Amino acid sequence: MSDCLFCKINNGEIPAEILYQDDEVSVFRDVSPQAPVHFLVIPKKHISTLNDLQPDDAMVIGKMMLTAKMVASDQGVSESGYRTVMNCNSDGGQTVYHIHLHVLAGRQLEWPPG
């Protein structure tokens, strides 16, 4: 999608602090962190919302979770703990319409999030 911020990051058109990248996913720091450690895991394939997932997207969603686990370990927060969040549409807090997994860590996180 030509006007998608995250597609542009995936294509190298917009700079980001990349923590990990392969043929299926990219991981980069959030530009507006909500915790001392806050990174996003996104698929290379453009999928606008969770509602747009298809059965053949199951593998990439699993890959996103496994990548989050790996990068959390690389960032030194796997033992102390981290939160993963995927927002869907405006009431769910989604602001960029390319699915993405937030990974937040580095402090005690409150529940409910508010």
Backbone torsions as a table, in degrees:
resi	resn	phi	psi	omega
1	MET	NA	122.0	-168.8
2	SER	-68.3	-27.5	-177.5
3	ASP	-102.4	9.5	-177.5
4	CYS	-83.4	123.3	179.1
5	LEU	-54.3	-46.8	-176.3
6	PHE	-73.2	-31.7	173.3
7	CYS	-63.3	-38.5	178.9
8	LYS	-66.8	-36.6	174.5
9	ILE	-64.8	-46.0	178.3
10	ASN	-57.6	-36.5	-177.8
11	ASN	-85.9	-1.7	-179.7
12	GLY	79.1	11.6	-180.0
13	GLU	-79.0	-25.9	178.4
14	ILE	-124.9	130.6	-179.2
15	PRO	-71.4	149.3	175.4
16	ALA	-152.3	157.2	175.4
17	GLU	-83.2	92.4	-176.3
18	ILE	-75.6	127.8	176.9
19	LEU	-99.5	-27.3	-179.3
20	TYR	-164.6	148.5	177.0
21	GLN	-158.2	140.6	171.8
22	ASP	-144.1	-162.7	-176.2
23	ASP	-70.7	-17.7	-173.9
24	GLU	-112.6	-30.3	-174.5
25	VAL	-139.2	159.3	171.2
26	SER	-128.3	148.7	176.3
27	VAL	-131.0	130.3	178.6
28	PHE	-148.7	159.0	179.5
29	ARG	-68.6	143.0	175.7
30	ASP	-70.5	136.1	-179.4
31	VAL	-74.7	-14.3	177.3
32	SER	-129.4	70.4	-172.0
33	PRO	-63.1	139.5	178.7
34	GLN	-105.2	4.5	178.1
35	ALA	-156.8	162.7	179.7
36	PRO	-55.0	-34.8	172.7
37	VAL	-116.5	120.7	179.6
38	HIS	-150.1	108.4	177.6
39	PHE	-129.8	162.1	-179.0
40	LEU	-116.1	139.8	173.1
41	VAL	-112.4	123.3	-177.8
42	ILE	-129.2	149.2	173.7
43	PRO	-79.3	152.9	173.9
44	LYS	-69.3	-33.1	178.2
45	LYS	-73.2	133.6	177.3
46	HIS	-75.9	119.7	172.2
47	ILE	-132.0	118.4	-171.3
48	SER	-65.2	-51.8	-177.0
49	THR	-139.9	168.8	174.2
50	LEU	-59.2	-30.7	179.2
51	ASN	-65.7	-18.8	-179.0
52	ASP	-92.0	-1.5	179.0
53	LEU	-61.6	143.2	176.4
54	GLN	-117.7	160.8	179.9
55	PRO	-52.7	-34.9	-179.0
56	ASP	-76.2	-0.7	175.1
57	ASP	-89.6	-3.4	-176.2
58	ALA	-57.7	-39.5	-178.2
59	MET	-65.0	-40.7	-178.5
60	VAL	-70.5	-33.2	176.8
61	ILE	-65.9	-43.2	175.4
62	GLY	-61.2	-41.4	178.8
63	LYS	-62.6	-38.3	178.2
64	MET	-61.4	-43.9	-179.6
65	MET	-66.3	-44.3	178.7
66	LEU	-64.9	-35.3	177.6
67	THR	-68.6	-40.1	176.3
68	ALA	-58.1	-44.2	178.3
69	LYS	-60.0	-45.2	-178.3
70	MET	-64.9	-46.5	-178.1
71	VAL	-70.0	-35.3	175.5
72	ALA	-59.6	-41.2	176.4
73	SER	-64.9	-44.9	178.1
74	ASP	-59.8	-33.9	-179.2
75	GLN	-84.5	-2.2	175.8
76	GLY	77.8	23.7	-177.6
77	VAL	-117.7	3.9	-175.6
78	SER	-67.0	-35.9	-178.4
79	GLU	-77.1	-39.0	179.9
80	SER	-76.1	-27.9	174.3
81	GLY	116.3	158.4	-179.2
82	TYR	-155.1	162.6	178.7
83	ARG	-116.3	140.7	173.3
84	THR	-115.0	137.7	-176.8
85	VAL	-141.3	134.7	170.0
86	MET	-124.2	121.2	179.8
87	ASN	-94.0	149.6	179.4
88	CYS	-133.4	117.2	177.6
89	ASN	63.5	178.2	-168.2
90	SER	-63.1	-44.9	179.6
91	ASP	-66.0	-24.7	176.5
92	GLY	-84.0	-5.2	177.2
93	GLY	94.9	8.7	-179.6
94	GLN	-74.3	128.3	178.7
95	THR	-116.7	-23.7	174.4
96	VAL	-113.6	123.4	-174.2
97	TYR	-91.0	66.1	171.6
98	HIS	-150.7	116.0	-172.4
99	ILE	-51.6	144.6	179.6
100	HIS	-156.1	146.7	-179.8
101	LEU	-105.6	117.0	173.4
102	HIS	-80.5	136.6	171.9
103	VAL	-123.0	118.9	-176.5
104	LEU	-120.7	138.7	-178.3
105	ALA	-164.1	-179.9	174.8
106	GLY	97.1	-0.2	175.3
107	ARG	-160.0	165.9	175.2
108	GLN	-68.4	123.1	-179.6
109	LEU	-96.0	140.2	-177.2
110	GLU	-82.5	155.0	171.6
111	TRP	-139.6	132.9	-2.0
112	PRO	-70.4	158.5	-174.7
113	PRO	-68.9	-20.0	175.6
114	GLY	102.4	NA	NA
